[in-house]
Amino acid sequence: MDKTLLVTNDFPPRPGGIQAFLHNIALRLDPDRIVVYASTWKRGQEGAEATARFDAEQPYQVVRDRTTMLLPTPRVTRRATALLREHGCTSVWFGAAAPLGLMAPALRAAGARRLVATTHGHEAAWAQLPAARRLLRRIGGSTDTLTYLGEYTRSRIAAALAPRDAARMVQLPPGVDEKTFHPGSGGDEIRARLGLAERPVVVCVSRLVPRKGQDTLIQAMPRILKRVPDAVLLIVGGGRTRRT
């Protein structure tokens, strides 16, 4: 039976978009055919307990590294190759291509027949920096497929790759859980609780960090209100820009 080793620094209970993306895809795979190798959420008893609770709830095996940031060091590479062999994995999925995809040659030498690396926004940023761009090109050349979320990231990442590697990129957008997100799933209740009634609502659900663009939405609201006077902006999330 073919099994996949998911190698990732980004995995719950650590919060974040990449973490949720990977977790939701992993849940849709056969639990007997996937093993997750991930970093520990955070140091201390609280982090250890939260991580242990989360891992116990998963239908597949989660192996945690002792570090809170998984990087392609020699030790981590040895651990990943050991897990590949121990669990009989034939495929490797890097949850974020950069920088963990740099381990691809070692894992292929250890027996991996297929290596896939998922790209996100930060790989697009890597593609703009000379040194990081060269590393991204190496990752593209040593994996079988790089996945991308949308055309914006694809175009920037592809420019850093060899043409043959760019041609092998495959779109893998996040799915939507239709059991949770569907018409009539609680929107009326939230509107009533927040006093929104039938007003047009612009909703942004995301971490509050500079690059996400909530500031742009706030700056745009005066122009929107000139055309739609009863519109309202609803920002949902937490983060370091919450108080600014």
C-alpha positions as CSV (number, residue, x, y, z in Angstrom):
1,M,0.0,0.0,0.0
2,D,1.4,3.4,-1.0
3,K,1.8,5.8,1.8
4,T,2.6,9.5,1.9
5,L,4.8,11.4,4.3
6,L,3.7,15.0,4.9
7,V,6.6,17.1,6.0
8,T,5.6,20.5,7.3
9,N,6.4,23.2,9.7
10,D,2.9,24.5,9.5
11,F,0.3,22.3,11.1
12,P,-2.4,22.8,13.8
13,P,-2.8,23.5,16.6
14,R,-0.5,26.3,15.4
15,P,-3.0,28.8,13.9
16,G,-2.8,30.1,10.3
17,G,-4.0,29.7,6.8
18,I,-1.3,27.2,5.6
19,Q,-2.0,25.1,8.7
20,A,-5.7,25.0,8.1
21,F,-5.1,24.3,4.4
22,L,-2.9,21.3,5.0
23,H,-5.0,19.9,7.8
24,N,-8.2,19.9,5.8
25,I,-6.5,18.2,2.8
26,A,-5.0,15.6,5.2
27,L,-8.4,14.8,6.7
28,R,-9.7,13.9,3.2
29,L,-7.0,11.3,2.6
30,D,-7.1,7.7,3.7
31,P,-5.7,7.9,7.3
32,D,-3.9,4.6,6.8
33,R,-2.0,6.1,3.9
34,I,-0.6,9.3,5.4
35,V,1.9,10.1,8.2
36,V,2.5,13.7,9.2
37,Y,6.0,14.9,10.4
38,A,5.5,18.4,11.9
39,S,7.1,20.8,14.2
40,T,5.9,21.3,17.8
41,W,3.5,24.2,18.2
42,K,5.3,26.1,21.0
43,R,7.6,25.5,23.9
44,G,6.3,24.9,27.4
45,Q,3.6,22.8,29.0
46,E,0.7,24.7,27.4
47,G,2.0,24.1,23.9
48,A,2.9,20.5,24.6
49,E,-0.6,19.8,26.0
50,A,-2.4,21.5,23.2
51,T,-0.3,19.7,20.6
52,A,-0.9,16.3,22.3
53,R,-4.7,16.9,22.5
54,F,-4.8,17.8,18.8
55,D,-2.7,14.9,17.7
56,A,-4.8,12.4,19.6
57,E,-7.9,13.6,17.8
58,Q,-6.5,13.0,14.3
59,P,-7.3,9.8,12.4
60,Y,-3.8,9.5,11.1
61,Q,-0.4,9.4,12.8
62,V,1.3,12.7,13.6
63,V,5.0,12.6,14.5
64,R,6.3,15.8,16.2
65,D,9.8,17.1,16.0
66,R,11.2,18.6,19.2
67,T,11.7,22.0,17.5
68,T,9.1,24.7,17.1
69,M,10.4,25.5,13.6
70,L,11.1,22.7,11.1
71,L,14.0,23.5,8.8
72,P,15.9,21.3,6.4
73,T,18.8,20.7,8.7
74,P,20.9,17.5,8.5
75,R,19.2,16.2,11.7
76,V,15.7,16.9,10.4
77,T,16.6,15.4,7.0
78,R,17.8,12.2,8.8
79,R,14.6,12.1,10.8
80,A,12.5,12.5,7.7
81,T,14.3,9.8,5.8
82,A,14.0,7.5,8.9
83,L,10.2,8.1,9.0
84,L,10.0,7.4,5.3
85,R,11.6,4.0,5.7
86,E,9.9,3.2,9.0
87,H,6.4,3.7,7.7
88,G,7.1,2.4,4.2
89,C,6.2,5.7,2.5
90,T,6.7,6.0,-1.2
91,S,5.6,9.6,-1.6
92,V,6.5,12.8,0.1
93,W,4.4,15.9,0.3
94,F,6.1,19.1,1.5
95,G,3.5,21.3,3.1
96,A,5.4,24.4,2.1
97,A,7.9,24.1,-0.7
98,A,10.4,26.6,0.7
99,P,12.6,25.7,2.5
100,L,11.6,22.1,3.3
101,G,11.7,21.1,-0.3
102,L,15.5,21.3,-0.2
103,M,15.3,17.8,1.5
104,A,13.9,16.3,-1.7
105,P,17.1,14.8,-3.1
106,A,17.8,13.0,0.2
107,L,14.3,11.6,0.5
108,R,14.4,10.5,-3.1
109,A,17.7,8.7,-2.4
110,A,16.0,7.1,0.6
111,G,13.3,5.5,-1.6
112,A,10.6,8.2,-2.3
113,R,9.2,7.7,-5.8
114,R,7.2,10.8,-5.9
115,L,7.7,14.2,-4.3
116,V,5.2,17.0,-4.3
117,A,5.7,20.5,-2.8
118,T,2.9,23.0,-2.1
119,T,3.6,26.6,-2.7
120,H,1.9,29.6,-0.9
121,G,2.5,33.3,-0.8
122,H,5.9,33.2,0.8
123,E,7.3,31.2,-2.2
124,A,6.2,34.0,-4.4
125,A,8.2,36.3,-2.2
126,W,11.2,34.0,-2.4
127,A,11.0,34.3,-6.2
128,Q,11.8,38.0,-5.9
129,L,15.0,37.7,-4.0
130,P,18.2,36.5,-5.8
131,A,19.5,34.0,-3.3
132,A,16.1,32.7,-2.3
133,R,15.2,32.5,-6.0
134,R,18.1,30.1,-6.7
135,L,17.0,27.9,-3.8
136,L,13.5,27.9,-5.1
137,R,14.8,26.8,-8.5
138,R,16.6,23.9,-6.9
139,I,13.4,22.8,-5.1
140,G,11.5,23.0,-8.4
141,G,14.1,20.8,-10.1
142,S,14.3,18.2,-7.4
143,T,10.6,17.6,-6.9
144,D,8.1,16.1,-9.3
145,T,5.4,18.7,-9.0
146,L,5.0,22.1,-7.4
147,T,1.4,23.0,-6.6
148,Y,0.1,26.5,-6.5
149,L,-3.1,28.3,-5.2
150,G,-3.8,30.8,-7.9
151,E,-2.4,32.6,-11.0
152,Y,-0.8,35.4,-9.0
153,T,1.6,33.0,-7.1
154,R,2.0,30.7,-10.1
155,S,3.3,33.5,-12.4
156,R,5.8,34.7,-9.9
157,I,7.1,31.3,-8.8
158,A,7.2,30.0,-12.4
159,A,9.5,32.8,-13.4
160,A,12.1,31.5,-10.9
161,L,12.0,27.9,-12.2
162,A,13.5,26.1,-15.1
163,P,10.9,26.1,-18.0
164,R,10.4,22.3,-17.7
165,D,9.8,22.6,-14.0
166,A,7.4,25.5,-14.4
167,A,5.5,23.4,-17.0
168,R,4.9,20.7,-14.3
169,M,3.2,23.0,-11.9
170,V,-0.4,22.0,-10.9
171,Q,-3.1,24.1,-9.3
172,L,-4.3,22.8,-5.9
173,P,-6.7,25.4,-4.5
174,P,-8.2,25.0,-1.0
175,G,-11.4,23.1,-0.9
176,V,-14.6,24.1,0.9
177,D,-16.3,21.9,3.4
178,E,-19.9,22.1,2.2
179,K,-21.2,20.6,5.4
180,T,-19.9,23.7,7.3
181,F,-20.1,26.4,4.7
182,H,-23.4,26.6,2.9
183,P,-26.4,29.0,2.6
184,G,-28.4,29.1,5.8
185,S,-25.4,28.0,8.0
186,G,-25.9,30.8,10.5
187,G,-25.5,34.0,8.6
188,D,-28.9,35.3,9.8
189,E,-28.0,34.7,13.4
190,I,-24.8,36.6,13.1
191,R,-26.5,39.5,11.3
192,A,-29.0,39.7,14.1
193,R,-26.4,39.5,16.8
194,L,-24.3,42.3,15.2
195,G,-27.3,44.5,14.3
196,L,-26.5,44.2,10.6
197,A,-30.1,43.5,9.5
198,E,-30.2,43.5,5.7
199,R,-27.2,45.9,5.2
200,P,-24.7,44.9,2.5
201,V,-21.7,43.4,4.2
202,V,-18.0,43.1,3.1
203,V,-16.5,40.3,5.2
204,C,-12.8,39.6,5.7
205,V,-11.8,36.6,7.8
206,S,-8.1,36.4,8.2
207,R,-5.2,36.9,10.6
208,L,-4.6,40.6,11.3
209,V,-1.1,41.1,9.9
210,P,0.1,43.8,7.5
211,R,0.3,41.8,4.3
212,K,-3.3,40.5,4.4
213,G,-4.7,43.8,3.3
214,Q,-7.4,44.7,5.9
215,D,-5.9,48.2,6.0
216,T,-6.7,48.6,2.3
217,L,-10.3,47.5,2.9
218,I,-10.6,50.2,5.7
219,Q,-9.1,52.8,3.4
220,A,-11.5,51.9,0.6
221,M,-14.7,52.1,2.7
222,P,-15.3,55.8,2.3
223,R,-15.4,55.3,-1.5
224,I,-17.7,52.3,-1.1
225,L,-20.0,54.2,1.2
226,K,-20.4,56.9,-1.4
227,R,-22.0,54.4,-3.7
228,V,-23.5,52.0,-1.1
229,P,-24.3,54.3,1.9
230,D,-25.6,51.5,4.2
231,A,-22.6,49.1,3.5
232,V,-20.6,47.8,6.5
233,L,-17.2,46.2,6.8
234,L,-16.9,43.2,9.0
235,I,-13.3,42.2,9.9
236,V,-12.9,38.9,11.7
237,G,-9.6,37.7,13.2
238,G,-6.8,38.4,15.6
239,G,-3.2,39.4,15.2
240,R,-0.6,42.0,15.8
241,T,-2.3,44.8,13.9
242,R,-5.6,44.4,15.8
243,R,-5.0,47.6,17.9
244,T,-3.6,49.7,15.1
